[in-house]
Amino acid sequence: MSTGPISEQRPADAIAGFLAALSVLGSAIGLTYRPARLIPFAILLAVIAAAMGGRHSRLVASAVVIGGVCFVVGMAVAVITNHPVF
């Protein structure tokens, strides 16, 4: 009888996934409201989640990319429309 490898789920995996999801939400909010204040914090959350590692590596990688794109687009929109950046 053959069985697959046993995968242990660590609490750090769940926390990393939660931080990545929170980072995506923070980036989306920062896209419309003060991008220079919110999005760097969201990217920092994504980097912390990447350092934790685990099963959510694709979510963490996409959170970092989404944060970067939201920062560039949010800053451009804020400058073009004369909205406050900070």
N, CA, C and O atoms as a printed pandas DataFrame, in Angstrom:
     atom_number atom_name residue_name chain_id  residue_number  x_coord  y_coord  z_coord
0              1         N          MET        A               1    0.840   -1.155    0.000
1              2        CA          MET        A               1    0.000    0.000    0.000
2              3         C          MET        A               1    0.896    1.232    0.000
3              4         O          MET        A               1    1.854    1.320    0.768
4              5         N          SER        A               2    0.574    2.172   -0.863
5              6        CA          SER        A               2    1.372    3.379   -0.994
6              7         C          SER        A               2    0.532    4.594   -0.610
7              8         O          SER        A               2   -0.635    4.713   -0.984
8              9         N          THR        A               3    1.136    5.452    0.116
9             10        CA          THR        A               3    0.444    6.685    0.487
10            11         C          THR        A               3    1.283    7.877    0.071
11            12         O          THR        A               3    2.497    7.773   -0.107
12            13         N          GLY        A               4    0.621    9.003   -0.080
13            14        CA          GLY        A               4    1.314   10.228   -0.448
14            15         C          GLY        A               4    2.020   10.828    0.755
15            16         O          GLY        A               4    1.815   10.399    1.891
16            17         N          PRO        A               5    2.833   11.801    0.498
17            18        CA          PRO        A               5    3.540   12.449    1.607
18            19         C          PRO        A               5    2.554   13.203    2.506
19            20         O          PRO        A               5    1.573   13.782    2.040
20            21         N          ILE        A               6    2.839   13.175    3.767
21            22        CA          ILE        A               6    2.002   13.881    4.727
22            23         C          ILE        A               6    2.446   15.341    4.748
23            24         O          ILE        A               6    3.619   15.653    4.956
24            25         N          SER        A               7    1.493   16.207    4.531
25            26        CA          SER        A               7    1.831   17.627    4.545
26            27         C          SER        A               7    1.349   18.239    5.853
27            28         O          SER        A               7    0.179   18.142    6.225
28            29         N          GLU        A               8    2.268   18.854    6.515
29            30        CA          GLU        A               8    1.936   19.498    7.769
30            31         C          GLU        A               8    1.608   20.963    7.486
31            32         O          GLU        A               8    2.344   21.657    6.785
32            33         N          GLN        A               9    0.517   21.402    8.032
33            34        CA          GLN        A               9    0.144   22.791    7.875
34            35         C          GLN        A               9    0.585   23.561    9.108
35            36         O          GLN        A               9    0.184   23.254   10.231
36            37         N          ARG        A              10    1.404   24.547    8.881
37            38        CA          ARG        A              10    1.891   25.358    9.985
38            39         C          ARG        A              10    0.997   26.585   10.139
39            40         O          ARG        A              10    0.384   27.033    9.170
40            41         N          PRO        A              11    0.922   27.121   11.336
41            42        CA          PRO        A              11    0.171   28.365   11.517
42            43         C          PRO        A              11    0.760   29.527   10.718
43            44         O          PRO        A              11    0.041   30.452   10.340
44            45         N          ALA        A              12    2.046   29.479   10.466
45            46        CA          ALA        A              12    2.688   30.541    9.691
46            47         C          ALA        A              12    2.162   30.580    8.260
47            48         O          ALA        A              12    2.114   31.650    7.653
48            49         N          ASP        A              13    1.766   29.425    7.709
49            50        CA          ASP        A              13    1.201   29.400    6.369
50            51         C          ASP        A              13   -0.112   30.171    6.315
51            52         O          ASP        A              13   -0.347   30.936    5.381
52            53         N          ALA        A              14   -0.952   29.974    7.298
53            54        CA          ALA        A              14   -2.228   30.681    7.340
54            55         C          ALA        A              14   -2.019   32.177    7.524
55            56         O          ALA        A              14   -2.717   32.984    6.910
56            57         N          ILE        A              15   -1.066   32.545    8.362
57            58        CA          ILE        A              15   -0.795   33.965    8.600
58            59         C          ILE        A              15   -0.216   34.614    7.347
59            60         O          ILE        A              15   -0.552   35.756    7.032
60            61         N          ALA        A              16    0.647   33.901    6.633
61            62        CA          ALA        A              16    1.218   34.440    5.395
62            63         C          ALA        A              16    0.130   34.660    4.352
63            64         O          ALA        A              16    0.142   35.674    3.654
64            65         N          GLY        A              17   -0.800   33.736    4.235
65            66        CA          GLY        A              17   -1.913   33.910    3.305
66            67         C          GLY        A              17   -2.792   35.083    3.688
67            68         O          GLY        A              17   -3.235   35.841    2.825
68            69         N          PHE        A              18   -3.048   35.237    4.986
69            70        CA          PHE        A              18   -3.848   36.353    5.464
70            71         C          PHE        A              18   -3.142   37.680    5.197
71            72         O          PHE        A              18   -3.780   38.642    4.769
72            73         N          LEU        A              19   -1.842   37.744    5.442
73            74        CA          LEU        A              19   -1.093   38.977    5.186
74            75         C          LEU        A              19   -1.081   39.325    3.703
75            76         O          LEU        A              19   -1.165   40.497    3.338
76            77         N          ALA        A              20   -0.978   38.303    2.844
77            78        CA          ALA        A              20   -0.993   38.561    1.403
78            79         C          ALA        A              20   -2.353   39.093    0.961
79            80         O          ALA        A              20   -2.426   40.021    0.156
80            81         N          ALA        A              21   -3.425   38.511    1.483
81            82        CA          ALA        A              21   -4.765   38.991    1.134
82            83         C          ALA        A              21   -4.989   40.404    1.661
83            84         O          ALA        A              21   -5.608   41.227    0.986
84            85         N          LEU        A              22   -4.494   40.686    2.852
85            86        CA          LEU        A              22   -4.603   42.025    3.422
86            87         C          LEU        A              22   -3.789   43.025    2.604
87            88         O          LEU        A              22   -4.178   44.185    2.465
88            89         N          SER        A              23   -2.676   42.576    2.073
89            90        CA          SER        A              23   -1.851   43.434    1.230
90            91         C          SER        A              23   -2.577   43.801   -0.058
91            92         O          SER        A              23   -2.518   44.950   -0.494
92            93         N          VAL        A              24   -3.255   42.847   -0.665
93            94        CA          VAL        A              24   -4.008   43.129   -1.890
94            95         C          VAL        A              24   -5.136   44.116   -1.592
95            96         O          VAL        A              24   -5.374   45.038   -2.372
96            97         N          LEU        A              25   -5.821   43.930   -0.482
97            98        CA          LEU        A              25   -6.893   44.849   -0.099
98            99         C          LEU        A              25   -6.341   46.253    0.171
99           100         O          LEU        A              25   -6.930   47.243   -0.262
100          101         N          GLY        A              26   -5.223   46.339    0.878
101          102        CA          GLY        A              26   -4.608   47.638    1.143
102          103         C          GLY        A              26   -4.156   48.333   -0.130
103          104         O          GLY        A              26   -4.255   49.556   -0.239
104          105         N          SER        A              27   -3.665   47.571   -1.086
105          106        CA          SER        A              27   -3.255   48.147   -2.366
106          107         C          SER        A              27   -4.451   48.676   -3.138
107          108         O          SER        A              27   -4.370   49.732   -3.766
108          109         N          ALA        A              28   -5.554   47.954   -3.095
109          110        CA          ALA        A              28   -6.757   48.395   -3.797
110          111         C          ALA        A              28   -7.336   49.661   -3.159
111          112         O          ALA        A              28   -7.806   50.557   -3.860
112          113         N          ILE        A              29   -7.298   49.725   -1.844
113          114        CA          ILE        A              29   -7.783   50.931   -1.170
114          115         C          ILE        A              29   -6.840   52.099   -1.446
115          116         O          ILE        A              29   -7.293   53.219   -1.679
116          117         N          GLY        A              30   -5.553   51.848   -1.422
117          118        CA          GLY        A              30   -4.576   52.893   -1.684
118          119         C          GLY        A              30   -4.611   53.401   -3.111
119          120         O          GLY        A              30   -4.142   54.504   -3.391
120          121         N          LEU        A              31   -5.159   52.613   -4.011
121          122        CA          LEU        A              31   -5.278   53.036   -5.400
122          123         C          LEU        A              31   -6.176   54.258   -5.521
123          124         O          LEU        A              31   -5.952   55.110   -6.380
124          125         N          THR        A              32   -7.188   54.351   -4.670
125          126        CA          THR        A              32   -8.125   55.459   -4.762
126          127         C          THR        A              32   -7.949   56.490   -3.648
127          128         O          THR        A              32   -8.412   57.622   -3.789
128          129         N          TYR        A              33   -7.294   56.129   -2.551
129          130        CA          TYR        A              33   -7.189   57.037   -1.415
130          131         C          TYR        A              33   -5.738   57.110   -0.942
131          132         O          TYR        A              33   -5.248   56.161   -0.330
132          133         N          ARG        A              34   -5.060   58.190   -1.204
133          134        CA          ARG        A              34   -3.704   58.467   -0.725
134          135         C          ARG        A              34   -2.720   57.313   -0.965
135          136         O          ARG        A              34   -2.348   56.601   -0.032
136          137         N          PRO        A              35   -2.310   57.140   -2.212
137          138        CA          PRO        A              35   -1.459   55.994   -2.553
138          139         C          PRO        A              35   -0.083   55.995   -1.882
139          140         O          PRO        A              35    0.447   54.925   -1.581
140          141         N          ALA        A              36    0.501   57.158   -1.645
141          142        CA          ALA        A              36    1.842   57.185   -1.054
142          143         C          ALA        A              36    1.821   56.838    0.423
143          144         O          ALA        A              36    2.867   56.543    1.001
144          145         N          ARG        A              37    0.667   56.868    1.034
145          146        CA          ARG        A              37    0.567   56.556    2.449
146          147         C          ARG        A              37    0.210   55.088    2.686
147          148         O          ARG        A              37    0.707   54.491    3.641
148          149         N          LEU        A              38   -0.622   54.502    1.859
149          150        CA          LEU        A              38   -1.122   53.153    2.118
150          151         C          LEU        A              38   -0.370   52.048    1.374
151          152         O          LEU        A              38   -0.110   50.990    1.947
152          153         N          ILE        A              39   -0.027   52.273    0.140
153          154        CA          ILE        A              39    0.518   51.187   -0.683
154          155         C          ILE        A              39    1.904   50.727   -0.225
155          156         O          ILE        A              39    2.156   49.523   -0.264
156          157         N          PRO        A              40    2.816   51.596    0.204
157          158        CA          PRO        A              40    4.093   51.060    0.710
158          159         C          PRO        A              40    3.909   50.138    1.920
159          160         O          PRO        A              40    4.631   49.151    2.063
160          161         N          PHE        A              41    2.955   50.453    2.781
161          162        CA          PHE        A              41    2.657   49.577    3.905
162          163         C          PHE        A              41    2.107   48.238    3.407
163          164         O          PHE        A              41    2.435   47.189    3.961
164          165         N          ALA        A              42    1.276   48.271    2.368
165          166        CA          ALA        A              42    0.737   47.031    1.807
166          167         C          ALA        A              42    1.841   46.187    1.168
167          168         O          ALA        A              42    1.832   44.961    1.283
168          169         N          ILE        A              43    2.779   46.835    0.504
169          170        CA          ILE        A              43    3.901   46.098   -0.086
170          171         C          ILE        A              43    4.775   45.499    1.011
171          172         O          ILE        A              43    5.276   44.384    0.865
172          173         N          LEU        A              44    4.958   46.226    2.101
173          174        CA          LEU        A              44    5.718   45.696    3.236
174          175         C          LEU        A              44    5.044   44.448    3.805
175          176         O          LEU        A              44    5.725   43.487    4.161
176          177         N          LEU        A              45    3.716   44.455    3.894
177          178        CA          LEU        A              45    2.998   43.263    4.352
178          179         C          LEU        A              45    3.234   42.084    3.409
179          180         O          LEU        A              45    3.413   40.951    3.858
180          181         N          ALA        A              46    3.236   42.350    2.105
181          182        CA          ALA        A              46    3.470   41.284    1.129
182          183         C          ALA        A              46    4.892   40.728    1.240
183          184         O          ALA        A              46    5.101   39.525    1.085
184          185         N          VAL        A              47    5.857   41.590    1.505
185          186        CA          VAL        A              47    7.241   41.127    1.651
186          187         C          VAL        A              47    7.397   40.297    2.925
187          188         O          VAL        A              47    8.121   39.302    2.933
188          189         N          ILE        A              48    6.727   40.700    3.990
189          190        CA          ILE        A              48    6.757   39.905    5.222
190          191         C          ILE        A              48    6.130   38.540    4.980
191          192         O          ILE        A              48    6.637   37.525    5.457
192          193         N          ALA        A              49    5.024   38.518    4.236
193          194        CA          ALA        A              49    4.385   37.241    3.917
194          195         C          ALA        A              49    5.291   36.370    3.048
195          196         O          ALA        A              49    5.298   35.147    3.187
196          197         N          ALA        A              50    6.048   36.994    2.159
197          198        CA          ALA        A              50    6.985   36.231    1.329
198          199         C          ALA        A              50    8.103   35.635    2.172
199          200         O          ALA        A              50    8.569   34.527    1.903
200          201         N          ALA        A              51    8.532   36.370    3.188
201          202        CA          ALA        A              51    9.589   35.859    4.056
202          203         C          ALA        A              51    9.105   34.678    4.891
203          204         O          ALA        A              51    9.898   33.808    5.253
204          205         N          MET        A              52    7.816   34.642    5.196
205          206        CA          MET        A              52    7.272   33.529    5.970
206          207         C          MET        A              52    7.195   32.254    5.133
207          208         O          MET        A              52    7.252   31.149    5.672
208          209         N          GLY        A              53    7.065   32.411    3.816
209          210        CA          GLY        A              53    7.008   31.249    2.937
210          211         C          GLY        A              53    5.732   30.460    3.115
211          212         O          GLY        A              53    4.755   30.948    3.683
212          213         N          GLY        A              54    5.752   29.225    2.617
213          214        CA          GLY        A              54    4.596   28.357    2.800
214          215         C          GLY        A              54    3.861   28.060    1.512
215          216         O          GLY        A              54    4.377   28.246    0.410
216          217         N          ARG        A              55    2.633   27.591    1.690
217          218        CA          ARG        A              55    1.873   27.128    0.543
218          219         C          ARG        A              55    1.304   28.252   -0.291
219          220         O          ARG        A              55    0.899   28.004   -1.427
220          221         N          HIS        A              56    1.251   29.458    0.200
221          222        CA          HIS        A              56    0.614   30.565   -0.502
222          223         C          HIS        A              56    1.622   31.395   -1.291
223          224         O          HIS        A              56    1.498   32.618   -1.355
224          225         N          SER        A              57    2.592   30.762   -1.876
225          226        CA          SER        A              57    3.656   31.503   -2.557
226          227         C          SER        A              57    3.134   32.226   -3.802
227          228         O          SER        A              57    3.603   33.321   -4.112
228          229         N          ARG        A              58    2.189   31.646   -4.507
229          230        CA          ARG        A              58    1.645   32.326   -5.687
230          231         C          ARG        A              58    0.813   33.533   -5.289
231          232         O          ARG        A              58    0.856   34.562   -5.964
232          233         N          LEU        A              59    0.058   33.425   -4.207
233          234        CA          LEU        A              59   -0.725   34.552   -3.715
234          235         C          LEU        A              59    0.195   35.675   -3.256
235          236         O          LEU        A              59   -0.079   36.849   -3.508
236          237         N          VAL        A              60    1.278   35.319   -2.587
237          238        CA          VAL        A              60    2.226   36.327   -2.102
238          239         C          VAL        A              60    2.906   37.018   -3.278
239          240         O          VAL        A              60    3.065   38.238   -3.271
240          241         N          ALA        A              61    3.305   36.258   -4.278
241          242        CA          ALA        A              61    3.948   36.855   -5.448
242          243         C          ALA        A              61    2.991   37.792   -6.184
243          244         O          ALA        A              61    3.389   38.867   -6.632
244          245         N          SER        A              62    1.752   37.385   -6.304
245          246        CA          SER        A              62    0.792   38.260   -6.964
246          247         C          SER        A              62    0.482   39.487   -6.103
247          248         O          SER        A              62    0.189   40.549   -6.651
248          249         N          ALA        A              63    0.539   39.373   -4.786
249          250        CA          ALA        A              63    0.315   40.529   -3.917
250          251         C          ALA        A              63    1.418   41.561   -4.101
251          252         O          ALA        A              63    1.147   42.762   -4.091
252          253         N          VAL        A              64    2.647   41.115   -4.267
253          254        CA          VAL        A              64    3.760   42.045   -4.492
254          255         C          VAL        A              64    3.596   42.751   -5.842
255          256         O          VAL        A              64    3.806   43.959   -5.948
256          257         N          VAL        A              65    3.221   41.990   -6.863
257          258        CA          VAL        A              65    3.031   42.577   -8.195
258          259         C          VAL        A              65    1.856   43.548   -8.188
259          260         O          VAL        A              65    1.952   44.642   -8.743
260          261         N          ILE        A              66    0.755   43.159   -7.567
261          262        CA          ILE        A              66   -0.416   44.029   -7.494
262          263         C          ILE        A              66   -0.068   45.317   -6.739
263          264         O          ILE        A              66   -0.497   46.401   -7.132
264          265         N          GLY        A              67    0.697   45.200   -5.670
265          266        CA          GLY        A              67    1.111   46.387   -4.922
266          267         C          GLY        A              67    1.941   47.333   -5.770
267          268         O          GLY        A              67    1.735   48.546   -5.730
268          269         N          GLY        A              68    2.865   46.796   -6.530
269          270        CA          GLY        A              68    3.693   47.638   -7.397
270          271         C          GLY        A              68    2.898   48.334   -8.483
271          272         O          GLY        A              68    3.091   49.520   -8.749
272          273         N          VAL        A              69    2.003   47.587   -9.105
273          274        CA          VAL        A              69    1.172   48.170  -10.160
274          275         C          VAL        A              69    0.233   49.232   -9.576
275          276         O          VAL        A              69    0.067   50.303  -10.160
276          277         N          CYS        A              70   -0.371   48.941   -8.440
277          278        CA          CYS        A              70   -1.271   49.905   -7.802
278          279         C          CYS        A              70   -0.526   51.163   -7.381
279          280         O          CYS        A              70   -1.084   52.258   -7.445
280          281         N          PHE        A              71    0.717   51.028   -6.955
281          282        CA          PHE        A              71    1.499   52.201   -6.575
282          283         C          PHE        A              71    1.731   53.108   -7.773
283          284         O          PHE        A              71    1.519   54.318   -7.692
284          285         N          VAL        A              72    2.163   52.528   -8.881
285          286        CA          VAL        A              72    2.452   53.327  -10.074
286          287         C          VAL        A              72    1.177   53.973  -10.606
287          288         O          VAL        A              72    1.161   55.168  -10.904
288          289         N          VAL        A              73    0.116   53.191  -10.725
289          290        CA          VAL        A              73   -1.142   53.721  -11.263
290          291         C          VAL        A              73   -1.758   54.738  -10.295
291          292         O          VAL        A              73   -2.241   55.785  -10.725
292          293         N          GLY        A              74   -1.743   54.440   -9.010
293          294        CA          GLY        A              74   -2.313   55.352   -8.031
294          295         C          GLY        A              74   -1.591   56.682   -7.977
295          296         O          GLY        A              74   -2.230   57.730   -7.883
296          297         N          MET        A              75   -0.268   56.656   -8.036
297          298        CA          MET        A              75    0.494   57.901   -8.034
298          299         C          MET        A              75    0.236   58.693   -9.309
299          300         O          MET        A              75    0.102   59.915   -9.261
300          301         N          ALA        A              76    0.165   58.016  -10.437
301          302        CA          ALA        A              76   -0.104   58.707  -11.700
302          303         C          ALA        A              76   -1.488   59.347  -11.684
303          304         O          ALA        A              76   -1.641   60.495  -12.103
304          305         N          VAL        A              77   -2.489   58.625  -11.209
305          306        CA          VAL        A              77   -3.844   59.171  -11.154
306          307         C          VAL        A              77   -3.918   60.333  -10.177
307          308         O          VAL        A              77   -4.586   61.329  -10.454
308          309         N          ALA        A              78   -3.243   60.221   -9.035
309          310        CA          ALA        A              78   -3.266   61.298   -8.049
310          311         C          ALA        A              78   -2.599   62.563   -8.586
311          312         O          ALA        A              78   -3.067   63.670   -8.318
312          313         N          VAL        A              79   -1.534   62.413   -9.324
313          314        CA          VAL        A              79   -0.850   63.586   -9.876
314          315         C          VAL        A              79   -1.659   64.201  -11.002
315          316         O          VAL        A              79   -1.774   65.424  -11.085
316          317         N          ILE        A              80   -2.218   63.376  -11.865
317          318        CA          ILE        A              80   -2.990   63.886  -12.994
318          319         C          ILE        A              80   -4.254   64.605  -12.530
319          320         O          ILE        A              80   -4.616   65.639  -13.090
320          321         N          THR        A              81   -4.926   64.070  -11.515
321          322        CA          THR        A              81   -6.187   64.665  -11.061
322          323         C          THR        A              81   -6.015   65.662   -9.927
323          324         O          THR        A              81   -7.010   66.143   -9.384
324          325         N          ASN        A              82   -4.785   65.986   -9.554
325          326        CA          ASN        A              82   -4.481   66.940   -8.477
326          327         C          ASN        A              82   -5.078   66.540   -7.131
327          328         O          ASN        A              82   -5.480   67.403   -6.351
328          329         N          HIS        A              83   -5.138   65.255   -6.858
329          330        CA          HIS        A              83   -5.570   64.755   -5.550
330          331         C          HIS        A              83   -4.359   64.695   -4.630
331          332         O          HIS        A              83   -3.226   64.623   -5.106
332          333         N          PRO        A              84   -4.581   64.724   -3.318
333          334        CA          PRO        A              84   -3.428   64.654   -2.402
334          335         C          PRO        A              84   -2.752   63.288   -2.480
335          336         O          PRO        A              84   -3.412   62.250   -2.509
336          337         N          VAL        A              85   -1.442   63.315   -2.511
337          338        CA          VAL        A              85   -0.664   62.085   -2.583
338          339         C          VAL        A              85   -0.422   61.532   -1.195
339          340         O          VAL        A              85   -0.472   60.317   -1.005
340          341         N          PHE        A              86   -0.161   62.389   -0.218
341          342        CA          PHE        A              86    0.122   61.955    1.144
342          343         C          PHE        A              86   -1.092   62.018    1.981
343          344         O          PHE        A              86   -1.043   61.687    3.166
